[in-house]
Amino acid sequence: MIESFWGRMQTELLDRKKWLTIVELSTAMADYIDHFHNTQRRHSSLDMLTPTEYEHLHAPVLQLT
């Protein structure tokens, strides 16, 4: 699965621009993960849900007693 993630990031982010500094690249990668990959991109292995949607559906419900 991680190979698929890195391959996706390569085509959707890294190959689209020449990065001038390591800080610019690392900021773009963090933004890609936080704002696109986890919240907008649907994943076939998660029944076409985003990771955020999947976590909300499958998170254990905490009960206060």
FENZI-V488317 format. One record per residue. RES is the residue in one letter. OMEGA is omega in radians with two decimals (999 if undefined). BURIAL is 1 if it has 9 or more other ideal C-beta (glycine too) atoms within 8 Angstrom, else 0. Layout:
# FENZI-V488317
RES,OMEGA,BURIAL
RES,OMEGA,BURIAL
This chain:
# FENZI-V488317
M,-3.11,0
I,3.08,0
E,3.10,0
S,3.11,0
F,-3.12,1
W,3.09,0
G,3.11,0
R,3.13,1
M,3.13,1
Q,-3.09,1
T,-3.07,0
E,-3.08,0
L,-2.93,1
L,-3.10,1
D,-3.04,0
R,-3.04,0
K,3.01,0
K,-3.07,0
W,-3.06,1
L,-3.13,0
T,3.10,0
I,3.12,0
V,3.11,0
E,3.13,1
L,-3.10,1
S,3.07,0
T,3.12,0
A,3.13,1
M,3.12,1
A,3.12,0
D,3.11,1
Y,-3.11,1
I,-3.06,1
D,-2.99,1
H,3.10,0
F,-3.02,1
H,-3.07,1
N,-3.03,1
T,-3.05,1
Q,-3.04,0
R,3.14,1
R,-3.06,0
H,-3.13,1
S,3.14,0
S,3.10,0
L,-3.12,1
D,3.10,0
M,3.01,0
L,2.98,1
T,3.09,1
P,3.12,1
T,3.11,0
E,-3.13,1
Y,3.12,1
E,3.13,0
H,-3.14,0
L,-3.00,0
H,3.11,0
A,3.10,0
P,3.12,0
V,3.12,0
L,3.13,0
Q,3.09,0
L,-3.14,0
T,999,0
